[in-house]
Amino acid sequence: MIKFKGRKIIVTEQIWKEGKMYVSFCPELDVASCGNTPVKARMNLKEALQILIEETTRMGTLREILEEAG
């Protein structure tokens, strides 16, 4: 779940291990991140999603991206 301007956006999070790193992925928005632990990978994914939301809001494309994601 991501919070944005008082609203909650519920997304799926997948985490798996690749070598020594953990990969976290949000398939709805096609965003991925990684970390040394599952917790760090989750935190990094949340940060990447927050940046995506902030930047697409700034560009005026957030609604389009969320509609495409369903």
N, C-alpha and C positions, 0 to 999 in steps of 0.2 A: 504494500500500500504506500502511495506517495501522497503527501499533503501539498495542496497548491491553492493559495488564496482561500483558505478555509474549507476547501473541498477535498474529498478523498478520491484518489484514483486507484482502483484495485488492479494489480497486475500479477502475472505469474513470475516466479523466480525459480530458476533451475541452477543448482550448484553441483559441480563435479570436479574431480581431481585430474589434473594433467601434469604428469611428472611430479615436481615438487610444489606446484602452484594449484590453487583452487580457482576455477572459472565460475563466474556467476553470469547468468544470462536472462534477459527479459524478452521472451519471444514475441509478445504483442507489439513491442516498440523496436525490436531488433537492436537492442543495446546490450553490450557485454562489458565486463570488467574482470579483474582478478585480484588475488591477494594471497598472502602466505598461509592464511587460515580461512576456514569457511566464514567466520565472523567478519574478517577483514574484507573478504571478497564481497560479502553482502553489503557492508558499509560503502565500499567503493562503487558498487552498482547503484546504490541509492544516490550517491553523489553524482554519478554520471547521468542518472535519470533526472535529477533536479536541474542539472546544467542543460540537458535537452529541453526541459520544460521552460526554463528561463529564456533560453536563446530562441526557441520557436515562438514564444510569446512576444519577444522583442521584434521578431521578424514578421509576426502576424500569421504564422502558419500552424499554430498549435491545434486549433480546431480541426483543420484538415488532417493532421497526423493522427489525432485521436479518433476521428471518424473512420479513417483507413484501418486503424487498429481494432475497430469494433467496440 
